[in-house]
């Protein structure tokens, strides 16, 4: 789990747009999570 957060921190550092980072984080979270939790939050 810490490795994933470290990967996300390095991945976010390459982008300057904050909204784009949130979108990418939600996309990866939706793909890595066992259940599509993002569907409930829409």
C-alpha positions, 0 to 999 in steps of 0.5 A, spaced: 500 500 500 505 505 501 508 503 494 502 505 491 501 511 494 509 513 493 507 511 485 501 516 486 505 521 489 511 521 483 505 520 478 502 527 480 508 530 480 509 530 473 502 534 472 501 541 474 493 541 473 490 539 480 483 537 477 487 532 472 490 529 478 484 528 482 481 525 475 487 520 474 487 518 481 479 516 481 480 512 475 486 508 478 482 507 484 476 505 480 480 500 476 484 497 482 478 497 487 475 490 487 468 494 487 466 500 483 465 505 489 465 511 485 459 509 482 455 510 489 459 517 489 456 520 483 
